[in-house]
């Protein structure tokens, strides 16, 4: 059985991670017979795409189910490892929230245009809690999970490393903290990989940073790469 390997970049120190990050606190609670592996990039200032690609490359000779995730994510599901294993038997790339369609110029899986218009509910999939812990402050019920999607949210992405390597799929390092997830999904689609959401109880501390200068710079690069399509 392949190990589950969490890949996470954090600005926290190695010693602070277990107590001062949502993910670190979550992991300290679990006592699995076969615990997950943690590839932690502490004191990190590198783009997420670069550290995720490093993890993919390292898995060439040490295959695993790779889970790329943010450090501000609380894992509230007692059976989250089972959920991940089940999910990768159904989809090549797994996320927690996403969109079943993709539109020209779409700046996010959630929004359908640059004016941040929410896409129609019929196309959205997944459930994510928001807040500083459990119980969460509020919950976004986007739509039924377990649906095949075109775009996934990057707060958590999981895949079997052997499928990634066989398909040649990596993250584009032009996208460091924004649009790495949308680009990754578009590359996956072009390679014929199936993507979808899966039910798993999590609470995300961040509300996102749409519209910031860094985000807009990423959007411009994304539009340039795909010629606005």
N, CA, C and O of each residue as an XYZ file, in Angstrom:
916
protein
N       0.843     -1.194      0.000
C       0.000      0.000      0.000
C       0.880      1.246      0.000
O       1.787      1.388      0.820
N       0.592      2.141     -0.934
C       1.374      3.377     -0.999
C       1.128      4.228      0.245
O       0.009      4.273      0.754
N       2.163      4.900      0.732
C       1.949      5.832      1.839
C       1.216      7.075      1.354
O       1.265      7.421      0.174
N       0.543      7.731      2.270
C      -0.018      9.054      2.005
C       1.013     10.073      2.456
O       1.434     10.076      3.613
N       1.418     10.940      1.535
C       2.478     11.914      1.817
C       1.908     13.328      1.680
O       1.560     13.763      0.582
N       1.820     14.025      2.787
C       1.352     15.402      2.781
C       2.489     16.327      2.382
O       3.608     16.197      2.879
N       2.202     17.255      1.490
C       3.200     18.214      1.019
C       2.689     19.607      1.355
O       1.651     20.041      0.853
N       3.433     20.301      2.211
C       2.934     21.580      2.716
C       4.064     22.589      2.858
O       5.128     22.275      3.390
N       3.823     23.798      2.378
C       4.738     24.911      2.604
C       4.169     25.814      3.685
O       2.988     26.159      3.649
N       4.993     26.196      4.638
C       4.526     27.044      5.730
C       5.567     28.096      6.066
O       6.767     27.853      5.932
N       5.116     29.256      6.500
C       6.043     30.285      6.965
C       6.482     30.011      8.401
O       7.425     30.633      8.890
N       5.814     29.096      9.070
C       6.172     28.750     10.446
C       7.487     27.979     10.479
O       7.895     27.383      9.482
N       8.144     27.997     11.633
C       9.331     27.176     11.817
C       8.908     25.728     12.021
O       7.740     25.437     12.281
N       9.863     24.837     11.901
C       9.575     23.414     12.105
C       9.021     23.174     13.508
O       8.085     22.394     13.685
N       9.599     23.846     14.500
C       9.164     23.655     15.886
C       7.797     24.271     16.157
O       7.038     23.763     16.982
N       7.480     25.371     15.461
C       6.199     26.039     15.684
C       5.039     25.385     14.939
O       3.883     25.516     15.341
N       5.350     24.687     13.864
C       4.310     24.129     12.996
C       3.257     23.311     13.754
O       2.068     23.512     13.507
N       3.629     22.394     14.668
C       2.612     21.548     15.315
C       1.612     22.310     16.176
O       0.489     21.844     16.371
N       2.000     23.472     16.696
C       1.123     24.199     17.607
C       0.545     25.482     17.025
O      -0.496     25.954     17.480
N       1.209     26.046     16.026
C       0.811     27.363     15.543
C       0.166     27.360     14.163
O      -0.135     28.425     13.623
N      -0.048     26.191     13.589
C      -0.757     26.109     12.311
C      -1.938     25.155     12.451
O      -1.910     24.220     13.252
N      -2.959     25.406     11.667
C      -4.149     24.555     11.706
C      -3.813     23.118     11.335
O      -4.252     22.179     11.999
N      -3.030     22.950     10.269
C      -2.678     21.603      9.843
C      -1.845     20.893     10.901
O      -2.083     19.723     11.203
N      -0.871     21.596     11.461
C      -0.025     20.995     12.479
C      -0.814     20.537     13.691
O      -0.576     19.448     14.213
N      -1.745     21.353     14.139
C      -2.572     20.974     15.287
C      -3.458     19.781     14.952
O      -3.663     18.898     15.786
N      -3.982     19.756     13.731
C      -4.820     18.630     13.318
C      -4.037     17.323     13.339
O      -4.502     16.316     13.873
N      -2.857     17.352     12.756
C      -2.066     16.129     12.651
C      -1.646     15.608     14.013
O      -1.504     14.398     14.193
N      -1.443     16.503     14.977
C      -0.999     16.070     16.301
C      -2.081     15.292     17.044
O      -1.788     14.601     18.020
N      -3.330     15.401     16.590
C      -4.436     14.709     17.253
C      -4.574     13.258     16.832
O      -5.064     12.427     17.596
N      -4.142     12.954     15.616
C      -4.390     11.630     15.061
C      -3.307     10.639     15.468
O      -2.128     10.983     15.558
N      -3.734      9.402     15.711
C      -2.813      8.312     16.027
C      -3.146      7.144     15.105
O      -3.836      6.201     15.490
N      -2.640      7.232     13.888
C      -2.932      6.208     12.894
C      -1.975      5.029     13.038
O      -0.809      5.197     13.396
N      -2.491      3.828     12.751
C      -1.623      2.651     12.760
C      -0.498      2.833     11.748
O       0.652      2.477     12.006
N      -0.848      3.392     10.597
C       0.148      3.755      9.589
C       0.001      5.253      9.356
O      -0.821      5.668      8.538
N       0.773      6.063     10.049
C       0.593      7.518      9.956
C       1.000      8.053      8.588
O       1.791      7.428      7.882
N       0.464      9.199      8.219
C       0.879      9.815      6.956
C       2.297     10.347      7.062
O       2.777     10.680      8.145
N       2.948     10.417      5.928
C       4.247     11.075      5.863
C       4.012     12.575      5.685
O       3.013     12.989      5.097
N       4.924     13.366      6.190
C       4.809     14.822      6.045
C       6.081     15.371      5.421
O       7.158     15.293      6.012
N       5.950     15.928      4.219
C       7.047     16.644      3.586
C       6.787     18.123      3.828
O       6.028     18.762      3.099
N       7.423     18.654      4.856
C       7.159     20.019      5.299
C       8.263     20.959      4.843
O       9.445     20.702      5.073
N       7.876     22.037      4.204
C       8.810     23.086      3.805
C       8.604     24.242      4.777
O       7.785     25.129      4.537
N       9.357     24.224      5.877
C       9.187     25.237      6.910
C       9.957     26.503      6.545
O      10.834     26.477      5.681
N       9.625     27.605      7.205
C      10.222     28.910      6.884
C      10.155     29.183      5.385
O      11.076     29.766      4.813
N       9.075     28.765      4.761
C       9.021     28.764      3.304
C       8.649     30.115      2.705
O       7.704     30.769      3.148
N       9.405     30.520      1.696
C       9.069     31.706      0.909
C       9.025     31.373     -0.578
O       8.732     32.237     -1.404
N       9.317     30.118     -0.917
C       9.284     29.685     -2.313
C       7.839     29.513     -2.762
O       6.948     29.292     -1.941
N       7.612     29.616     -4.066
C       6.275     29.413     -4.606
C       5.798     27.994     -4.373
O       6.598     27.059     -4.338
N       4.495     27.836     -4.216
C       3.947     26.502     -3.979
C       4.236     25.564     -5.141
O       4.496     24.379     -4.930
N       4.195     26.079     -6.361
C       4.453     25.224     -7.522
C       5.830     24.586     -7.458
O       5.985     23.418     -7.812
N       6.833     25.335     -7.010
C       8.198     24.803     -6.977
C       8.350     23.718     -5.921
O       9.015     22.711     -6.165
N       7.742     23.905     -4.746
C       7.890     22.863     -3.722
C       7.032     21.646     -4.059
O       7.404     20.518     -3.737
N       5.902     21.863     -4.696
C       5.080     20.723     -5.104
C       5.789     19.915     -6.191
O       5.734     18.685     -6.188
N       6.449     20.603     -7.113
C       7.201     19.890     -8.147
C       8.355     19.100     -7.546
O       8.663     18.000     -8.003
N       8.988     19.655     -6.530
C      10.063     18.932     -5.846
C       9.521     17.629     -5.266
O      10.165     16.585     -5.363
N       8.345     17.694     -4.669
C       7.745     16.493     -4.088
C       7.418     15.459     -5.163
O       7.606     14.261     -4.951
N       6.933     15.917     -6.311
C       6.641     14.991     -7.410
C       7.917     14.309     -7.876
O       7.943     13.094     -8.071
N       8.975     15.092     -8.053
C      10.241     14.528     -8.516
C      10.806     13.533     -7.509
O      11.314     12.481     -7.895
N      10.722     13.856     -6.232
C      11.230     12.953     -5.195
C      10.460     11.640     -5.152
O      10.982     10.628     -4.686
N       9.234     11.652     -5.632
C       8.413     10.441     -5.584
C       8.717      9.463     -6.717
O       8.161      8.366     -6.748
N       9.587      9.842     -7.640
C       9.920      8.933     -8.741
C      10.411      7.591     -8.224
O      10.013      6.538     -8.724
N      11.266      7.637     -7.232
C      11.818      6.405     -6.676
C      11.187      6.034     -5.341
O      11.617      5.089     -4.681
N      10.172      6.781     -4.953
C       9.498      6.527     -3.682
C       8.029      6.912     -3.837
O       7.593      7.927     -3.295
N       7.254      6.098     -4.584
C       5.878      6.461     -4.911
C       5.005      6.648     -3.670
O       5.221      6.029     -2.628
N       4.015      7.521     -3.821
C       3.092      7.802     -2.721
C       1.831      8.440     -3.276
O       1.799      8.898     -4.417
N       0.806      8.461     -2.463
C      -0.342      9.313     -2.747
C       0.016     10.688     -2.211
O       0.113     10.884     -1.000
N       0.209     11.627     -3.104
C       0.629     12.969     -2.715
C      -0.592     13.828     -2.416
O      -1.557     13.849     -3.181
N      -0.535     14.531     -1.301
C      -1.609     15.450     -0.921
C      -0.989     16.830     -0.747
O      -0.285     17.086      0.229
N      -1.254     17.710     -1.694
C      -0.747     19.086     -1.646
C      -1.786     19.923     -0.902
O      -2.933     20.016     -1.340
N      -1.396     20.529      0.209
C      -2.405     21.239      0.992
C      -1.820     22.421      1.742
O      -0.614     22.497      1.975
N      -2.702     23.345      2.117
C      -2.317     24.563      2.820
C      -2.135     24.295      4.306
O      -2.723     23.364      4.856
N      -1.319     25.114      4.948
C      -1.079     24.916      6.381
C      -2.191     25.487      7.250
O      -2.204     25.257      8.459
N      -3.127     26.229      6.654
C      -4.236     26.795      7.430
C      -5.508     25.965      7.279
O      -6.619     26.491      7.347
N      -5.330     24.670      7.074
C      -6.446     23.749      6.879
C      -6.552     22.804      8.076
O      -5.610     22.077      8.391
N      -7.705     22.825      8.733
C      -7.984     21.885      9.823
C      -8.570     20.604      9.222
O      -9.583     20.655      8.525
N      -7.944     19.471      9.485
C      -8.493     18.183      9.071
C      -9.404     17.691     10.189
O      -8.928     17.232     11.227
N     -10.698     17.787      9.978
C     -11.671     17.457     11.023
C     -12.273     16.066     10.855
O     -13.013     15.597     11.720
N     -11.961     15.420      9.764
C     -12.531     14.108      9.458
C     -11.664     13.019     10.081
O     -10.488     12.893      9.740
N     -12.240     12.224     11.000
C     -11.480     11.154     11.643
C     -10.954     10.149     10.619
O      -9.947      9.483     10.858
N     -11.631     10.046      9.492
C     -11.282      9.041      8.487
C     -10.704      9.677      7.226
O     -10.905      9.175      6.120
N      -9.988     10.782      7.402
C      -9.533     11.523      6.229
C      -8.582     10.712      5.365
O      -8.591     10.862      4.143
N      -7.762      9.857      5.966
C      -6.846      9.056      5.152
C      -7.611      8.052      4.296
O      -7.254      7.816      3.142
N      -8.655      7.466      4.856
C      -9.491      6.548      4.076
C     -10.192      7.289      2.945
O     -10.333      6.766      1.840
N     -10.626      8.505      3.231
C     -11.286      9.308      2.193
C     -10.331      9.575      1.022
O     -10.722      9.480     -0.142
N      -9.094      9.906      1.340
C      -8.110     10.172      0.288
C      -7.874      8.919     -0.543
O      -7.855      8.979     -1.773
N      -7.696      7.788      0.123
C      -7.454      6.537     -0.616
C      -8.645      6.188     -1.511
O      -8.465      5.780     -2.658
N      -9.849      6.347     -0.990
C     -11.032      6.066     -1.809
C     -11.106      7.017     -3.001
O     -11.449      6.611     -4.112
N     -10.784      8.275     -2.759
C     -10.924      9.293     -3.804
C     -10.011      9.027     -4.994
O     -10.428      9.175     -6.143
N      -8.769      8.635     -4.726
C      -7.824      8.453     -5.838
C      -8.092      7.169     -6.619
O      -7.464      6.935     -7.652
N      -9.013      6.335     -6.141
C      -9.444      5.202     -6.964
C     -10.506      5.636     -7.972
O     -10.762      4.935     -8.951
N     -11.123      6.793     -7.728
C     -12.185      7.276     -8.605
C     -11.725      8.379     -9.554
O     -12.224      8.497    -10.673
N     -10.774      9.181     -9.096
C     -10.286     10.300     -9.906
C      -8.761     10.318     -9.906
O      -8.121      9.854     -8.962
N      -8.192     10.860    -10.978
C      -6.735     11.015    -11.046
C      -6.267     12.181    -10.186
O      -5.219     12.104     -9.546
N      -7.039     13.255    -10.171
C      -6.754     14.431     -9.343
C      -7.992     14.691     -8.493
O      -9.110     14.739     -9.006
N      -7.783     14.857     -7.192
C      -8.904     15.012     -6.270
C      -8.801     16.345     -5.543
O      -7.713     16.762     -5.144
N      -9.939     17.009     -5.374
C     -10.004     18.224     -4.574
C     -11.214     18.187     -3.667
O     -11.962     17.209     -3.653
N     -11.404     19.245     -2.913
C     -12.547     19.336     -2.006
C     -13.666     20.204     -2.556
O     -14.823     20.058     -2.161
N     -13.323     21.108     -3.466
C     -14.317     21.994     -4.070
C     -13.901     22.278     -5.503
O     -12.712     22.350     -5.815
N     -14.893     22.437     -6.373
C     -14.549     22.677     -7.767
C     -15.757     23.004     -8.620
O     -16.869     23.199     -8.128
N     -15.499     23.057     -9.919
C     -16.505     23.438    -10.901
C     -16.520     22.401    -12.014
O     -15.469     21.973    -12.492
N     -17.714     22.005    -12.419
C     -17.834     20.976    -13.447
C     -17.646     21.524    -14.854
O     -17.585     20.760    -15.817
N     -17.552     22.850    -14.978
C     -17.309     23.433    -16.296
C     -16.199     24.474    -16.194
O     -15.814     24.900    -15.105
N     -15.699     24.867    -17.358
C     -14.671     25.907    -17.435
C     -15.084     26.886    -18.527
O     -15.491     26.482    -19.616
N     -14.975     28.190    -18.222
C     -15.395     29.236    -19.150
C     -14.208     30.105    -19.564
O     -13.250     30.234    -18.801
N     -14.252     30.704    -20.761
C     -13.180     31.616    -21.181
C     -13.028     32.781    -20.208
O     -14.014     33.407    -19.819
N     -11.795     33.065    -19.820
C     -11.522     34.192    -18.943
C     -11.875     33.972    -17.490
O     -11.760     34.888    -16.676
N     -12.302     32.769    -17.154
C     -12.727     32.475    -15.783
C     -11.559     32.651    -14.809
O     -10.521     32.015    -14.997
N     -11.692     33.501    -13.762
C     -10.568     33.785    -12.870
C     -10.475     32.857    -11.668
O      -9.549     32.977    -10.866
N     -11.416     31.941    -11.534
C     -11.468     31.054    -10.377
C     -12.446     29.931    -10.677
O     -13.317     30.072    -11.536
N     -12.304     28.823     -9.974
C     -13.297     27.757    -10.136
C     -14.674     28.233     -9.662
O     -15.692     27.716    -10.121
N     -14.717     29.203     -8.758
C     -15.963     29.663     -8.144
C     -16.623     30.797     -8.923
O     -17.849     30.877     -9.000
N     -15.795     31.678     -9.503
C     -16.308     32.829    -10.244
C     -16.256     32.561    -11.742
O     -15.361     31.876    -12.238
N     -17.240     33.120    -12.454
C     -17.282     32.861    -13.890
C     -16.713     33.995    -14.725
O     -16.531     33.832    -15.931
N     -16.421     35.166    -14.102
C     -15.850     36.274    -14.863
C     -15.004     37.144    -13.946
O     -14.991     36.953    -12.730
N     -14.294     38.105    -14.541
C     -13.373     38.961    -13.790
C     -14.087     39.956    -12.887
O     -13.439     40.668    -12.120
N     -15.414     40.015    -12.965
C     -16.196     40.853    -12.049
C     -16.586     40.079    -10.790
O     -17.352     40.566     -9.959
N     -16.043     38.866    -10.666
C     -16.287     37.998     -9.506
C     -17.769     37.650     -9.351
O     -18.337     37.724     -8.261
N     -18.368     37.271    -10.471
C     -19.740     36.785    -10.459
C     -19.732     35.297    -10.143
O     -19.121     34.510    -10.865
N     -20.405     34.913     -9.075
C     -20.456     33.503     -8.695
C     -21.078     32.683     -9.818
O     -22.084     33.081    -10.405
N     -20.473     31.537    -10.111
C     -21.037     30.681    -11.148
C     -22.330     30.045    -10.639
O     -22.591     30.014     -9.436
N     -23.122     29.546    -11.563
C     -24.400     28.943    -11.206
C     -24.183     27.714    -10.328
O     -23.250     26.941    -10.545
N     -25.048     27.545     -9.345
C     -24.905     26.470     -8.364
C     -24.868     25.089     -9.010
O     -24.237     24.176     -8.478
N     -25.530     24.927    -10.142
C     -25.589     23.611    -10.775
C     -24.214     23.109    -11.218
O     -24.026     21.912    -11.435
N     -23.250     24.032    -11.352
C     -21.920     23.643    -11.816
C     -20.916     23.466    -10.674
O     -19.810     22.974    -10.896
N     -21.288     23.861     -9.466
C     -20.347     23.838     -8.350
C     -20.462     22.546     -7.559
O     -21.516     21.911     -7.522
N     -19.348     22.167     -6.923
C     -19.306     20.890     -6.219
C     -18.401     20.987     -5.000
O     -17.342     21.613     -5.050
N     -18.826     20.364     -3.902
C     -17.980     20.280     -2.716
C     -18.503     21.071     -1.533
O     -19.413     21.890     -1.659
N     -17.904     20.807     -0.377
C     -18.269     21.470      0.877
C     -16.994     21.818      1.632
O     -16.114     20.971      1.781
N     -16.885     23.055      2.111
C     -15.724     23.500      2.888
C     -16.214     24.351      4.051
O     -17.022     25.261      3.865
N     -15.721     24.051      5.261
C     -16.012     24.883      6.413
C     -15.023     26.031      6.497
O     -13.909     25.932      5.983
N     -15.426     27.123      7.143
C     -14.562     28.292      7.296
C     -14.545     28.722      8.757
O     -15.571     28.688      9.437
N     -13.377     29.125      9.228
C     -13.262     29.572     10.607
C     -11.912     29.220     11.181
O     -10.984     28.871     10.450
N     -11.806     29.312     12.491
C     -10.519     29.081     13.159
C     -10.438     27.718     13.821
O      -9.489     27.445     14.556
N     -11.413     26.863     13.574
C     -11.404     25.525     14.149
C     -12.778     24.910     14.062
O     -13.669     25.418     13.382
N     -12.932     23.793     14.774
C     -14.224     23.105     14.767
C     -14.926     23.310     16.102
O     -14.286     23.168     17.144
N     -16.231     23.642     16.113
C     -17.088     23.829     14.936
C     -16.738     25.099     14.179
O     -16.284     26.084     14.762
N     -16.956     25.059     12.881
C     -16.568     26.186     12.042
C     -17.541     27.353     12.206
O     -18.657     27.190     12.699
N     -17.092     28.522     11.784
C     -17.924     29.724     11.856
C     -19.059     29.668     10.846
O     -20.197     30.022     11.155
N     -18.743     29.223      9.649
C     -19.761     29.030      8.621
C     -19.296     27.961      7.651
O     -18.137     27.547      7.676
N     -20.196     27.524      6.808
C     -19.903     26.439      5.884
C     -20.356     26.805      4.485
O     -21.468     27.299      4.294
N     -19.498     26.562      3.508
C     -19.863     26.767      2.108
C     -20.266     25.424      1.517
O     -19.435     24.534      1.338
N     -21.538     25.296      1.222
C     -22.032     24.079      0.574
C     -22.197     24.422     -0.902
O     -23.244     24.908     -1.328
N     -21.154     24.161     -1.664
C     -21.150     24.569     -3.070
C     -22.072     23.692     -3.907
O     -22.790     24.184     -4.777
N     -22.045     22.392     -3.637
C     -22.851     21.454     -4.390
C     -22.453     20.044     -4.022
O     -21.519     19.858     -3.241
N     -23.131     19.042     -4.561
C     -22.823     17.656     -4.210
C     -21.371     17.304     -4.534
O     -20.908     17.581     -5.640
N     -20.639     16.695     -3.585
C     -19.284     16.231     -3.883
C     -19.326     14.914     -4.651
O     -20.390     14.329     -4.850
N     -18.157     14.462     -5.075
C     -18.080     13.226     -5.834
C     -18.355     13.409     -7.311
O     -18.590     12.435     -8.027
N     -18.328     14.668     -7.782
C     -18.613     14.950     -9.189
C     -17.320     15.201     -9.963
O     -16.358     15.755     -9.432
N     -17.320     14.787    -11.209
C     -16.178     15.086    -12.073
C     -16.158     16.585    -12.350
O     -17.198     17.189    -12.614
N     -14.971     17.177    -12.288
C     -14.825     18.630    -12.425
C     -13.790     18.990    -13.479
O     -12.956     18.171    -13.867
N     -13.865     20.223    -13.927
C     -12.858     20.794    -14.817
C     -11.837     21.613    -14.043
O     -10.676     21.700    -14.443
N     -12.265     22.217    -12.928
C     -11.394     23.064    -12.115
C     -11.576     22.709    -10.649
O     -12.688     22.427    -10.202
N     -10.460     22.726     -9.892
C     -10.486     22.404     -8.468
C      -9.788     23.490     -7.664
O      -8.869     24.147     -8.154
N     -10.226     23.670     -6.440
C      -9.588     24.611     -5.521
C      -8.294     24.003     -4.996
O      -8.242     22.815     -4.676
N      -7.251     24.823     -4.911
C      -5.939     24.338     -4.502
C      -5.728     24.200     -3.009
O      -4.619     23.868     -2.589
N      -6.747     24.442     -2.180
C      -6.519     24.285     -0.742
C      -6.117     22.863     -0.396
O      -5.398     22.638      0.577
N      -6.582     21.891     -1.197
C      -6.123     20.506     -1.093
C      -6.283     19.844     -2.447
O      -7.365     19.853     -3.035
N      -5.193     19.268     -2.935
C      -5.198     18.497     -4.172
C      -4.456     17.195     -3.905
O      -3.361     17.208     -3.343
N      -5.038     16.080     -4.302
C      -4.417     14.778     -4.054
C      -4.327     13.991     -5.352
O      -5.195     14.092     -6.219
N      -3.256     13.201     -5.470
C      -3.060     12.385     -6.665
C      -2.043     11.297     -6.378
O      -1.170     11.456     -5.524
N      -2.159     10.201     -7.090
C      -1.153      9.143     -7.035
C       0.073      9.633     -7.804
O      -0.039     10.026     -8.965
N       1.220      9.611     -7.171
C       2.433     10.143     -7.805
C       2.766      9.423     -9.103
O       3.286     10.041    -10.032
N       2.479      8.133     -9.183
C       2.813      7.390    -10.400
C       1.973      7.858    -11.585
O       2.445      7.841    -12.721
N       0.751      8.268    -11.335
C      -0.073      8.797    -12.424
C       0.443     10.154    -12.884
O       0.450     10.454    -14.078
N       0.872     10.968    -11.933
C       1.426     12.273    -12.306
C       2.670     12.102    -13.167
O       2.814     12.756    -14.200
N       3.557     11.229    -12.741
C       4.814     11.038    -13.465
C       4.562     10.394    -14.824
O       5.183     10.782    -15.813
N       3.665      9.425    -14.885
C       3.367      8.763    -16.158
C       2.793      9.741    -17.175
O       3.045      9.613    -18.374
N       2.029     10.709    -16.705
C       1.404     11.681    -17.607
C       2.285     12.899    -17.863
O       1.989     13.709    -18.742
N       3.372     13.032    -17.093
C       4.238     14.199    -17.231
C       3.651     15.464    -16.641
O       4.067     16.567    -16.995
N       2.686     15.315    -15.743
C       2.008     16.483    -15.172
C       2.790     17.065    -13.997
O       3.103     16.369    -13.031
N       3.098     18.356    -14.104
C       3.741     19.095    -13.016
C       3.057     20.454    -12.887
O       2.200     20.811    -13.695
N       3.442     21.192    -11.873
C       2.924     22.545    -11.679
C       3.780     23.538    -12.463
O       5.003     23.407    -12.511
N       3.145     24.516    -13.068
C       3.854     25.561    -13.802
C       4.366     26.587    -12.790
O       3.578     27.241    -12.107
N       5.688     26.721    -12.699
C       6.283     27.561    -11.660
C       6.156     29.057    -11.934
O       6.626     29.871    -11.140
N       5.529     29.425    -13.044
C       5.170     30.835    -13.238
C       4.085     31.260    -12.254
O       3.921     32.444    -11.962
N       3.354     30.278    -11.752
C       2.248     30.558    -10.838
C       2.661     30.098     -9.445
O       2.627     28.908     -9.134
N       3.052     31.063     -8.613
C       3.625     30.705     -7.319
C       2.579     30.472     -6.233
O       2.529     29.396     -5.636
N       1.742     31.482     -5.977
C       0.726     31.348     -4.936
C      -0.696     31.537     -5.463
O      -1.663     31.282     -4.745
N      -0.824     31.976     -6.696
C      -2.138     32.181     -7.301
C      -2.164     31.518     -8.676
O      -1.189     31.584     -9.425
N      -3.274     30.888     -8.994
C      -3.534     30.278    -10.301
C      -2.731     29.010    -10.569
O      -2.844     28.432    -11.650
N      -1.931     28.568     -9.615
C      -1.234     27.292     -9.790
C      -2.240     26.147     -9.881
O      -2.007     25.167    -10.589
N      -3.368     26.272     -9.158
C      -4.361     25.206     -9.149
C      -5.156     25.165    -10.454
O      -5.382     24.090    -11.009
N      -5.583     26.334    -10.945
C      -6.322     26.356    -12.206
C      -5.458     25.849    -13.348
O      -5.911     25.061    -14.178
N      -4.215     26.303    -13.388
C      -3.309     25.866    -14.446
C      -3.059     24.366    -14.360
O      -3.040     23.680    -15.382
N      -2.869     23.856    -13.151
C      -2.644     22.423    -12.951
C      -3.831     21.623    -13.485
O      -3.648     20.588    -14.125
N      -5.036     22.101    -13.223
C      -6.233     21.414    -13.702
C      -6.333     21.454    -15.223
O      -6.743     20.476    -15.848
N      -5.962     22.568    -15.809
C      -6.031     22.659    -17.266
C      -5.001     21.749    -17.918
O      -5.267     21.141    -18.954
N      -3.830     21.657    -17.310
C      -2.842     20.713    -17.820
C      -3.338     19.276    -17.678
O      -3.148     18.453    -18.573
N      -3.972     18.985    -16.552
C      -4.508     17.638    -16.331
C      -5.566     17.302    -17.375
O      -5.588     16.195    -17.913
N      -6.437     18.261    -17.657
C      -7.478     18.048    -18.665
C      -6.868     17.757    -20.030
O      -7.339     16.875    -20.749
N      -5.824     18.496    -20.387
C      -5.190     18.298    -21.696
C      -4.521     16.935    -21.814
O      -4.278     16.449    -22.918
N      -4.225     16.318    -20.668
C      -3.604     14.991    -20.654
C      -4.619     13.872    -20.471
O      -4.252     12.702    -20.361
N      -5.878     14.233    -20.441
C      -6.925     13.227    -20.328
C      -7.117     12.663    -18.935
O      -7.682     11.581    -18.779
N      -6.655     13.382    -17.912
C      -6.820     12.913    -16.538
C      -8.178     13.352    -15.997
O      -8.673     14.433    -16.316
N      -8.764     12.497    -15.178
C     -10.068     12.794    -14.581
C      -9.875     13.497    -13.245
O      -9.058     13.087    -12.421
N     -10.641     14.560    -13.049
C     -10.580     15.337    -11.809
C     -11.953     15.350    -11.161
O     -12.976     15.316    -11.845
N     -11.966     15.400     -9.837
C     -13.250     15.464     -9.162
C     -13.121     15.816     -7.700
O     -12.030     15.788     -7.131
N     -14.247     16.146     -7.101
C     -14.282     16.461     -5.674
C     -14.630     15.212     -4.872
O     -15.147     14.228     -5.401
N     -14.324     15.286     -3.566
C     -14.621     14.159     -2.684
C     -15.051     14.702     -1.326
O     -14.526     15.721     -0.877
N     -16.003     14.036     -0.662
C     -16.441     14.522      0.649
C     -15.403     14.272      1.736
O     -14.978     13.137      1.951
N     -15.002     15.331      2.416
C     -14.071     15.232      3.534
C     -14.249     16.464      4.407
O     -14.262     17.585      3.899
N     -14.387     16.271      5.709
C     -14.665     17.391      6.612
C     -13.395     18.168      6.923
O     -12.467     17.637      7.533
N     -13.360     19.429      6.501
C     -12.224     20.311      6.769
C     -12.751     21.700      7.125
O     -13.886     22.052      6.805
N     -11.904     22.475      7.790
C     -12.188     23.883      8.049
C     -10.989     24.689      7.569
O      -9.857     24.431      7.977
N     -11.240     25.663      6.705
C     -10.182     26.481      6.117
C     -10.174     27.842      6.804
O     -11.215     28.489      6.925
N      -9.001     28.273      7.249
C      -8.915     29.545      7.968
C      -8.895     30.754      7.041
O      -9.321     31.839      7.437
N      -8.409     30.585      5.816
C      -8.254     31.711      4.897
C      -9.513     31.933      4.076
O     -10.201     30.986      3.695
N      -9.800     33.194      3.812
C     -10.939     33.536      2.953
C     -10.501     33.803      1.519
O     -11.332     34.122      0.669
N      -9.197     33.677      1.239
C      -8.702     33.957     -0.100
C      -8.212     35.386     -0.236
O      -8.391     36.203      0.667
N      -7.596     35.680     -1.361
C      -7.032     37.025     -1.569
C      -7.330     37.520     -2.981
O      -6.454     38.054     -3.661
N      -8.563     37.339     -3.408
C      -8.965     37.769     -4.745
C      -8.847     39.285     -4.885
O      -9.240     40.043     -3.997
N      -8.297     39.705     -6.022
C      -8.238     41.124     -6.332
C      -7.020     41.859     -5.833
O      -6.872     43.047     -6.119
N      -6.138     41.201     -5.097
C      -4.918     41.857     -4.633
C      -3.964     42.046     -5.815
O      -4.140     41.403     -6.850
N      -2.949     42.925     -5.680
C      -1.984     43.093     -6.775
C      -1.311     41.780     -7.177
O      -1.127     41.521     -8.366
N      -0.944     40.953     -6.203
C      -0.303     39.674     -6.526
C      -1.268     38.766     -7.283
O      -0.878     38.083     -8.230
N      -2.519     38.767     -6.862
C      -3.521     37.952     -7.542
C      -3.721     38.441     -8.976
O      -3.800     37.636     -9.904
N      -3.801     39.754     -9.155
C      -4.014     40.301    -10.501
C      -2.828     40.015    -11.419
O      -2.999     39.784    -12.616
N      -1.619     40.031    -10.842
C      -0.452     39.673    -11.636
C      -0.522     38.231    -12.097
O      -0.177     37.919    -13.236
N      -0.971     37.346    -11.208
C      -1.140     35.946    -11.579
C      -2.203     35.760    -12.639
O      -2.054     34.939    -13.544
N      -3.274     36.524    -12.527
C      -4.357     36.425    -13.506
C      -3.879     36.859    -14.887
O      -4.248     36.251    -15.892
N      -3.060     37.907    -14.939
C      -2.516     38.360    -16.221
C      -1.639     37.282    -16.849
O      -1.738     37.025    -18.049
N      -0.785     36.653    -16.051
C       0.071     35.579    -16.579
C      -0.767     34.392    -17.046
O      -0.473     33.769    -18.066
N      -1.792     34.098    -16.299
C      -2.689     32.993    -16.649
C      -3.399     33.271    -17.974
O      -3.485     32.389    -18.828
N      -3.905     34.490    -18.145
C      -4.581     34.857    -19.382
C      -3.616     34.870    -20.570
O      -3.982     34.498    -21.685
N      -2.375     35.304    -20.313
C      -1.373     35.306    -21.377
C      -1.063     33.881    -21.825
O      -0.928     33.619    -23.019
N      -0.953     32.972    -20.876
C      -0.630     31.585    -21.221
C      -1.733     30.954    -22.060
O      -1.456     30.236    -23.021
N      -2.961     31.219    -21.700
C      -4.090     30.572    -22.378
C      -4.812     31.500    -23.353
O      -5.908     31.193    -23.823
N      -4.188     32.627    -23.647
C      -4.716     33.560    -24.646
C      -6.174     33.926    -24.361
O      -6.985     34.073    -25.275
N      -6.484     34.069    -23.064
C      -7.822     34.498    -22.682
C      -8.900     33.448    -22.819
O     -10.077     33.743    -22.611
N      -8.527     32.233    -23.164
C      -9.524     31.169    -23.384
C      -9.704     30.336    -22.120
O     -10.498     29.396    -22.108
